[in-house]
């Protein structure tokens, strides 16, 4: 099996494990009355399964993205150019007396 596929399966498994812990904590602490709502229903298993799978998709995607982005090599090249000193150069600008020009627009 290619290394990338193995990495993907491993990170998805970690994401779904984190999702299981997250759903367990949601139900244990009864966040926003969710636990009472789920366990009062006759479809509690389906509700818990949906919570786990939907959160598992999100957590697995985030876990895989984090793993891929952390594989990047460090860029050790110098940054910022050569840091040359800039010295001001005086520039003479000839100034002329301003003349008020009136323009006429004809229609």
Residue, then its C-alpha position, 0 to 999 in steps of 0.5 A: x500500500x502506498x505511504x500516502x494511503x496509509x497516512x490517510x487511513x491512519x489520520x482518518x482513524x485518529x479523527x474518528x477516535x477523536x470524534x467518538x470522544x467528542x460525542x461521548x463528552x457532549x452526551x456526558x456533560x449534557x451540553x444544551x440538553x442534548x443527552x436528554x433529547x437523544x436518550x428520550x427518543x426511540x431512535x437514540x442509536x441513530x442519533x448517536x451514530x449520526x453525531x459520531x459520523x458527521x463529526x468524524x468526517x470533520x475531525x478526520x479531514x482536519x487531522x489529515x490536513x494537519x498531518x500533511x501540512x506538518x510534513x513540509x520542509x523548513x525553509x532555511x534560506x535567508x530572507x529579507x534581501x541583503x539589507x542595504x543601507x539607503x541614503x537620502x539623495x537630495x533632488x532639486x526640483x525647479x518650481x514655476x509660478x503657478x498660473x491660473x488657467x480658465x477653461x471654458x466648456x462649450x456645449 
